[in-house]
Amino acid sequence: MTKDKFKIQFAEAAEAAFKEIYGDIDRTEGDHDIFTRDKIYDGLETPKDPKMGRFAFPVFKYAKLLKTKPQEIATKTADAINTYLDRQQRTPLLRCEAVGGFLNVKTDFNTLARETLGAILSQKEKFGSADIGRNRKLLVEYSSPNIAKPFGIGHLRSTVIGNSLRRIFKKLGYDVVGINYPGDWGTQFGKMIVAYHNWGNKDTLEKDPVKNLLELYVRFHDEAEKDDSLNEAARQAFRKLEEGDPETVNLWEKFKTISNEEFNLAYGTLGVEFDEVVGESFYNDKMDSVVARLEKAGLTRISRGALVVELDDPNLPPCLLKKTDGATLYVTRDLAGLIYRWEKYHFKESLYVVGTAQSDYFKQALQVIDKLETAENLPPEQRMTGRVRHIEFGWVKFEGTSMSTRRGKLVFLKDVIDQAMALAREKIKEKNPDLKDFEKTARMIGVGAVMFSQLSVRRQKDINFIWNEVLNFEGETGPYLQYTHARLCSLLRNYEGDIGGEVDYTLLDREEEQRVVELLADFPETVTDAARVYDPYMVTAYLLKLSAAFNKVYQRKDENGRIDKIISDDRELSKARVSLVRAVQTVVKEGLYLLGLEAPEEM
């Protein structure tokens, strides 16, 4: 991970101090020394009150081991740390203070400002980039909607989380392959084919085809509850599709074409990209070899006429590979896909951005792979076990109701974005009716509001899609961040000087400015933290903090109650403050990009 220079210095000093004071005590926890610099670095926290320091290290957990009160540990260690730092450099870059059971650390602001702002102004959007992923292939599968169904809000979360992770890992130097895996195979298409033959016609596929196909799908399930023979007809129709019946295949191809056109419109609107689009059907001719490997390894058995793999976990049922009629399942194709991708890419990691409801399914599939690789006695470098991760996310509900395609409880993404753009137009007319690129900006804001709604909470949490909250352009929202960026751009346009050359950062001596600089210095670690936990929320939370901190600078008043302007008659002060503005604008824009949002320069 990208590490903060000052935190590294503290961790080194703390390690030396702990060993100096407590060198004769067993400092191990299991087989690990708990006072190493890496352990100390990983244990650092951010104080709730910025005045207490830029970061802190809690020592409470050491009280029992050291048989000493936390306050006493902190006091002794703080003195030793400061002594160590004094020996290492003439002017300490950071100071440590004991507060309760914490070692609170303050950095030398002038050094922090010079190094952080200088790096941002010179590196621009590359600030926060790293090469920790060099020569490492990483796959991210996301979105993966089913064809013959509309692109709804239920697809959105996987799409925006995966798109953001693809960008985050690219920034860290990984060779990323973003994969879309549309559901274009399975019994559901037998249902669609039966529904079309029973109740559809030529107009179904020509006039609003996606909506019509959804209505047919819903009708099939309604009718099948009263007439079970429809389910058998669907199985027969899918069997014809598997056997390559020309008429059935032709209809299936039409469904795919209609769906792909719909999906591409959605992805274009969202600005989402993929490096590879491969549907389930791609693996039809690759399943037999996988089943043969499992059979050869002695892992399969017949259970009630079906082919299964027994699993070691008592909480999981056997993995069903083939039904009694010989039909394959989604997992059969997924196993073929896992093996195909491993053989093609030999990846460092492969991420599947799929809802938490599929947690047991992924456990099943990965246990099958683990059993196969173990049975074949493959060496570690030839095994994908441990490299594949299910990046799960919480349920998406609409006004408290879970969505279901088969019940027709589906909210079209297009309708949501249209409403968001309509609201954006109203806000622009109210605030800036003469804005250039009116429609373009309304699209940026509307789409940003919808996408941000899926990234504004930790991915494991459920989202209740409530119109008034998603389309609220005030508070902690995507439009708020976009407006902050537009405000920063306005300030830069109004500045007539040149911020190149030497800048006197000691002039940024106000508490509000120092808080902004500290947050800017945290950006590289924020990016690596988001990658470490596979959650873009780390970036959204950071951007909200940074924007709030900058807006305190922007709205700050002087001793006379007047706005303390960023651009004033004091050239050196203005240059220092505008340098700060440029740095914030650069980081906010890059952060929005990592989330998949655009950054308007005017709003």
Secondary structure, DSSP 8 states (H G I E B T S, - for coil): ----HHHHHHHHHHHHHHHHHSTTS--EETTEETTSHHHHHHT-B--SSGGG-SEEEE-GGGHHHHTS-HHHHHHHHHHHHHHHHHHH-SS-SEEEEEETTEEEEEE-HHHHHHHHHHHHHHHGGGTT---TTTT-EEEEE----BTTS--BHHHHHHHHHHHHHHHHHHHTT-EEEEEE--B--SHHHHHHHHHHHHH--GGGGTSSHHHHHHHHHHHHHHHHTT-THHHHHHHHHHHHHHTT-HHHHHHHHHHHHHHHHHHHHHHHHHT---SEE--GGGGGGGHHHHHHHHHHTT-EEEETTEEEE--S-TTS--EEEE-TTS-B-HHHHHHHHHHHHHHHH--SEEEEEEEGGGHHHHHHHHHHHHHHHHHTT--GGG--TTTEEEEEE--EEETTEE-BTTTTB--BHHHHHHHHHHHHHHHHHHH-TT-SSHHHHHHHHHHHHHHHHHHSS-TTS-EEE-HHHHT--SSSSHHHHHHHHHHHHHHHHH--S---S---GGG--SHHHHHHHHHHHTHHHHHHHHHHTT-THHHHHHHHHHHHHHHHHHT-B-TTSSB--SS-S-HHHHHHHHHHHHHHHHHHHHHHHHHT----S--
